[in-house]
Amino acid sequence: MNPPQLVQEVVTALQHQNWLLILCLAIVLVVYVMGLLVQLYIAKKIEAKITNQQHFSRLVYEHELTLYREVWKKLLSYHEKASFVFTWEEKNRDDRAKELRLAGDELFSVIRDNKPFYPDEVWNELRKAVDLCDEMSRTQQNMKTASDKLMPEFRDKLDKLQQQAKAQQSIIEERIRNRLAKFAGQMLG
Protein backbone atom coordinates (compact mmCIF):
# COMPACT_ATOMS: atom_id res chain seq x y z
CA MET A 1 0.00 0.00 0.00
CA ASN A 2 1.49 3.33 -1.03
CA PRO A 3 1.11 6.58 0.98
CA PRO A 4 -1.82 8.03 -1.04
CA GLN A 5 -3.74 4.77 -0.65
CA LEU A 6 -3.00 4.74 3.07
CA VAL A 7 -4.33 8.29 3.42
CA GLN A 8 -7.45 7.31 1.50
CA GLU A 9 -8.00 4.32 3.83
CA VAL A 10 -7.62 6.52 6.90
CA VAL A 11 -10.13 9.06 5.51
CA THR A 12 -12.59 6.26 4.69
CA ALA A 13 -12.15 4.70 8.14
CA LEU A 14 -12.76 8.10 9.80
CA GLN A 15 -15.89 8.65 7.74
CA HIS A 16 -17.23 5.25 8.78
CA GLN A 17 -15.92 5.65 12.32
CA ASN A 18 -14.01 2.36 12.05
CA TRP A 19 -11.71 2.84 15.04
CA LEU A 20 -10.27 -0.66 14.82
CA LEU A 21 -9.04 -0.04 11.28
CA ILE A 22 -7.62 3.34 12.32
CA LEU A 23 -5.79 1.70 15.21
CA CYS A 24 -4.37 -0.98 12.93
CA LEU A 25 -3.25 1.60 10.39
CA ALA A 26 -1.63 3.66 13.17
CA ILE A 27 0.23 0.57 14.40
CA VAL A 28 1.36 -0.19 10.84
CA LEU A 29 2.56 3.39 10.47
CA VAL A 30 4.45 3.31 13.80
CA VAL A 31 6.07 -0.05 12.94
CA TYR A 32 6.99 1.27 9.48
CA VAL A 33 8.61 4.41 10.92
CA MET A 34 10.45 2.37 13.59
CA GLY A 35 11.68 0.01 10.87
CA LEU A 36 13.03 2.95 8.89
CA LEU A 37 14.78 4.35 11.98
CA VAL A 38 16.32 0.98 12.84
CA GLN A 39 17.45 0.54 9.24
CA LEU A 40 18.96 4.02 9.24
CA TYR A 41 20.69 3.36 12.57
CA ILE A 42 22.16 0.07 11.35
CA ALA A 43 23.28 1.64 8.06
CA LYS A 44 25.02 4.46 9.96
CA LYS A 45 26.77 1.96 12.25
CA ILE A 46 27.98 -0.07 9.28
CA GLU A 47 29.12 3.07 7.49
CA ALA A 48 31.03 4.23 10.58
CA LYS A 49 32.71 0.83 10.95
CA ILE A 50 33.75 0.77 7.30
CA THR A 51 35.07 4.33 7.55
CA ASN A 52 37.09 3.43 10.66
CA GLN A 53 38.52 0.34 9.00
CA GLN A 54 39.46 2.29 5.89
CA HIS A 55 41.08 5.00 8.01
CA PHE A 56 43.02 2.43 10.02
CA SER A 57 44.09 0.60 6.84
CA ARG A 58 45.28 3.86 5.33
CA LEU A 59 47.27 4.69 8.47
CA VAL A 60 48.91 1.26 8.45
CA TYR A 61 49.62 1.61 4.72
CA GLU A 62 51.22 5.02 5.19
CA HIS A 63 53.25 3.78 8.16
CA GLU A 64 54.54 0.75 6.26
CA LEU A 65 55.31 2.91 3.24
CA THR A 66 57.42 5.20 5.43
CA LEU A 67 59.23 2.20 6.94
CA TYR A 68 59.91 0.71 3.51
CA ARG A 69 61.30 3.98 2.20
CA GLU A 70 63.61 4.26 5.17
CA VAL A 71 64.85 0.67 5.08
CA TRP A 72 65.26 0.78 1.29
CA LYS A 73 67.57 3.82 1.49
CA LYS A 74 69.63 2.18 4.24
CA LEU A 75 69.78 -1.13 2.37
CA LEU A 76 70.99 0.53 -0.83
CA SER A 77 73.59 2.50 1.08
CA TYR A 78 74.83 -0.63 2.85
CA HIS A 79 74.89 -2.60 -0.39
CA GLU A 80 76.83 0.15 -2.11
CA LYS A 81 79.37 0.35 0.70
CA ALA A 82 79.68 -3.45 0.93
CA SER A 83 80.25 -3.69 -2.81
CA PHE A 84 83.13 -1.23 -2.86
CA VAL A 85 84.87 -1.59 0.47
CA PHE A 86 88.02 -3.09 -1.04
CA THR A 87 90.70 -0.72 -2.23
CA TRP A 88 94.39 -1.17 -2.84
CA GLU A 89 95.20 2.13 -1.18
CA GLU A 90 95.85 1.56 2.52
CA LYS A 91 94.69 5.04 3.62
CA ASN A 92 91.24 4.67 2.00
CA ARG A 93 90.65 1.16 3.40
CA ASP A 94 90.04 2.34 6.93
CA ASP A 95 87.71 5.14 5.78
CA ARG A 96 85.71 2.74 3.64
CA ALA A 97 85.58 0.19 6.44
CA LYS A 98 84.22 2.87 8.79
CA GLU A 99 81.63 3.92 6.20
CA LEU A 100 80.62 0.28 5.79
CA ARG A 101 80.26 -0.20 9.55
CA LEU A 102 78.22 2.99 9.86
CA ALA A 103 75.93 2.02 6.96
CA GLY A 104 75.55 -1.49 8.43
CA ASP A 105 74.74 -0.11 11.87
CA GLU A 106 72.15 2.28 10.41
CA LEU A 107 70.50 -0.52 8.42
CA PHE A 108 70.56 -2.87 11.38
CA SER A 109 68.99 -0.21 13.61
CA VAL A 110 66.18 0.50 11.14
CA ILE A 111 65.44 -3.20 10.73
CA ARG A 112 65.71 -3.99 14.45
CA ASP A 113 63.62 -1.02 15.56
CA ASN A 114 60.86 -1.77 13.07
CA LYS A 115 60.93 -5.57 12.93
CA PRO A 116 57.42 -5.99 14.38
CA PHE A 117 56.03 -3.82 11.60
CA TYR A 118 57.52 -5.77 8.69
CA PRO A 119 55.54 -8.76 7.48
CA ASP A 120 57.48 -12.03 7.53
CA GLU A 121 57.91 -12.13 3.76
CA VAL A 122 59.68 -8.75 3.79
CA TRP A 123 61.61 -9.38 7.03
CA ASN A 124 63.07 -12.68 5.77
CA GLU A 125 64.20 -11.14 2.49
CA LEU A 126 65.79 -8.17 4.29
CA ARG A 127 67.69 -10.61 6.50
CA LYS A 128 69.02 -12.44 3.41
CA ALA A 129 70.13 -9.15 1.84
CA VAL A 130 72.01 -8.12 4.97
CA ASP A 131 73.70 -11.53 5.11
CA LEU A 132 74.80 -11.21 1.46
CA CYS A 133 76.21 -7.72 2.06
CA ASP A 134 78.04 -8.99 5.14
CA GLU A 135 79.51 -11.83 3.10
CA MET A 136 80.62 -9.40 0.37
CA SER A 137 82.38 -7.27 2.92
CA ARG A 138 84.10 -10.29 4.53
CA THR A 139 85.24 -11.50 1.11
CA GLN A 140 86.73 -8.10 0.37
CA GLN A 141 88.44 -8.04 3.75
CA ASN A 142 90.00 -11.40 2.90
CA MET A 143 91.16 -9.99 -0.43
CA LYS A 144 93.40 -7.54 1.45
CA THR A 145 95.61 -10.33 2.67
CA ALA A 146 95.14 -12.84 -0.14
CA SER A 147 98.01 -13.90 -2.34
CA ASP A 148 97.98 -13.11 -6.04
CA LYS A 149 97.23 -16.75 -6.70
CA LEU A 150 93.98 -16.66 -4.67
CA MET A 151 92.85 -13.26 -5.95
CA PRO A 152 90.88 -14.61 -8.99
CA GLU A 153 88.99 -16.95 -6.66
CA PHE A 154 88.03 -14.07 -4.37
CA ARG A 155 87.05 -11.91 -7.33
CA ASP A 156 84.79 -14.65 -8.71
CA LYS A 157 83.21 -15.12 -5.31
CA LEU A 158 82.71 -11.38 -4.93
CA ASP A 159 81.13 -11.13 -8.40
CA LYS A 160 78.69 -13.92 -7.53
CA LEU A 161 77.85 -12.32 -4.20
CA GLN A 162 77.23 -8.98 -5.89
CA GLN A 163 74.91 -10.63 -8.41
CA GLN A 164 73.06 -12.43 -5.60
CA ALA A 165 72.76 -9.20 -3.60
CA LYS A 166 71.37 -7.39 -6.64
CA ALA A 167 68.88 -10.22 -7.21
CA GLN A 168 67.95 -10.11 -3.52
CA GLN A 169 67.21 -6.40 -3.80
CA SER A 170 64.82 -7.20 -6.65
CA ILE A 171 63.11 -9.80 -4.48
CA ILE A 172 62.73 -7.31 -1.63
CA GLU A 173 61.41 -4.70 -4.03
CA GLU A 174 58.83 -7.21 -5.33
CA ARG A 175 57.77 -8.22 -1.79
CA ILE A 176 57.33 -4.58 -0.78
CA ARG A 177 55.34 -3.77 -3.91
CA ASN A 178 53.13 -6.82 -3.41
CA ARG A 179 52.54 -5.87 0.20
CA LEU A 180 51.62 -2.30 -0.69
CA ALA A 181 49.39 -3.46 -3.58
CA LYS A 182 47.61 -5.80 -1.17
CA PHE A 183 46.96 -2.86 1.17
CA ALA A 184 45.75 -0.69 -1.68
CA GLY A 185 43.35 -3.44 -2.72
CA GLN A 186 42.01 -3.73 0.83
CA MET A 187 41.46 0.00 1.06
CA LEU A 188 39.60 0.11 -2.24
CA GLY A 189 37.66 -3.12 -1.74
GUVEXNU-476553 format. One line per field, with one value per residue (C-alpha): x, y negated, z. Coordinates in Angstrom, 1 decimal. Layout:
residues N
u (X,...)
v (Y,...)
w (Z,...)
This chain:
residues 189
u (0.0,1.5,1.1,-1.8,-3.7,-3.0,-4.3,-7.5,-8.0,-7.6,-10.1,-12.6,-12.1,-12.8,-15.9,-17.2,-15.9,-14.0,-11.7,-10.3,-9.0,-7.6,-5.8,-4.4,-3.3,-1.6,0.2,1.4,2.6,4.5,6.1,7.0,8.6,10.4,11.7,13.0,14.8,16.3,17.4,19.0,20.7,22.2,23.3,25.0,26.8,28.0,29.1,31.0,32.7,33.8,35.1,37.1,38.5,39.5,41.1,43.0,44.1,45.3,47.3,48.9,49.6,51.2,53.2,54.5,55.3,57.4,59.2,59.9,61.3,63.6,64.9,65.3,67.6,69.6,69.8,71.0,73.6,74.8,74.9,76.8,79.4,79.7,80.2,83.1,84.9,88.0,90.7,94.4,95.2,95.8,94.7,91.2,90.7,90.0,87.7,85.7,85.6,84.2,81.6,80.6,80.3,78.2,75.9,75.5,74.7,72.1,70.5,70.6,69.0,66.2,65.4,65.7,63.6,60.9,60.9,57.4,56.0,57.5,55.5,57.5,57.9,59.7,61.6,63.1,64.2,65.8,67.7,69.0,70.1,72.0,73.7,74.8,76.2,78.0,79.5,80.6,82.4,84.1,85.2,86.7,88.4,90.0,91.2,93.4,95.6,95.1,98.0,98.0,97.2,94.0,92.8,90.9,89.0,88.0,87.0,84.8,83.2,82.7,81.1,78.7,77.8,77.2,74.9,73.1,72.8,71.4,68.9,68.0,67.2,64.8,63.1,62.7,61.4,58.8,57.8,57.3,55.3,53.1,52.5,51.6,49.4,47.6,47.0,45.8,43.3,42.0,41.5,39.6,37.7)
v (0.0,-3.3,-6.6,-8.0,-4.8,-4.7,-8.3,-7.3,-4.3,-6.5,-9.1,-6.3,-4.7,-8.1,-8.7,-5.2,-5.7,-2.4,-2.8,0.7,0.0,-3.3,-1.7,1.0,-1.6,-3.7,-0.6,0.2,-3.4,-3.3,0.0,-1.3,-4.4,-2.4,0.0,-2.9,-4.4,-1.0,-0.5,-4.0,-3.4,-0.1,-1.6,-4.5,-2.0,0.1,-3.1,-4.2,-0.8,-0.8,-4.3,-3.4,-0.3,-2.3,-5.0,-2.4,-0.6,-3.9,-4.7,-1.3,-1.6,-5.0,-3.8,-0.8,-2.9,-5.2,-2.2,-0.7,-4.0,-4.3,-0.7,-0.8,-3.8,-2.2,1.1,-0.5,-2.5,0.6,2.6,-0.2,-0.3,3.4,3.7,1.2,1.6,3.1,0.7,1.2,-2.1,-1.6,-5.0,-4.7,-1.2,-2.3,-5.1,-2.7,-0.2,-2.9,-3.9,-0.3,0.2,-3.0,-2.0,1.5,0.1,-2.3,0.5,2.9,0.2,-0.5,3.2,4.0,1.0,1.8,5.6,6.0,3.8,5.8,8.8,12.0,12.1,8.7,9.4,12.7,11.1,8.2,10.6,12.4,9.1,8.1,11.5,11.2,7.7,9.0,11.8,9.4,7.3,10.3,11.5,8.1,8.0,11.4,10.0,7.5,10.3,12.8,13.9,13.1,16.7,16.7,13.3,14.6,17.0,14.1,11.9,14.7,15.1,11.4,11.1,13.9,12.3,9.0,10.6,12.4,9.2,7.4,10.2,10.1,6.4,7.2,9.8,7.3,4.7,7.2,8.2,4.6,3.8,6.8,5.9,2.3,3.5,5.8,2.9,0.7,3.4,3.7,0.0,-0.1,3.1)
w (0.0,-1.0,1.0,-1.0,-0.7,3.1,3.4,1.5,3.8,6.9,5.5,4.7,8.1,9.8,7.7,8.8,12.3,12.1,15.0,14.8,11.3,12.3,15.2,12.9,10.4,13.2,14.4,10.8,10.5,13.8,12.9,9.5,10.9,13.6,10.9,8.9,12.0,12.8,9.2,9.2,12.6,11.3,8.1,10.0,12.3,9.3,7.5,10.6,11.0,7.3,7.6,10.7,9.0,5.9,8.0,10.0,6.8,5.3,8.5,8.5,4.7,5.2,8.2,6.3,3.2,5.4,6.9,3.5,2.2,5.2,5.1,1.3,1.5,4.2,2.4,-0.8,1.1,2.9,-0.4,-2.1,0.7,0.9,-2.8,-2.9,0.5,-1.0,-2.2,-2.8,-1.2,2.5,3.6,2.0,3.4,6.9,5.8,3.6,6.4,8.8,6.2,5.8,9.6,9.9,7.0,8.4,11.9,10.4,8.4,11.4,13.6,11.1,10.7,14.4,15.6,13.1,12.9,14.4,11.6,8.7,7.5,7.5,3.8,3.8,7.0,5.8,2.5,4.3,6.5,3.4,1.8,5.0,5.1,1.5,2.1,5.1,3.1,0.4,2.9,4.5,1.1,0.4,3.8,2.9,-0.4,1.4,2.7,-0.1,-2.3,-6.0,-6.7,-4.7,-6.0,-9.0,-6.7,-4.4,-7.3,-8.7,-5.3,-4.9,-8.4,-7.5,-4.2,-5.9,-8.4,-5.6,-3.6,-6.6,-7.2,-3.5,-3.8,-6.6,-4.5,-1.6,-4.0,-5.3,-1.8,-0.8,-3.9,-3.4,0.2,-0.7,-3.6,-1.2,1.2,-1.7,-2.7,0.8,1.1,-2.2,-1.7)
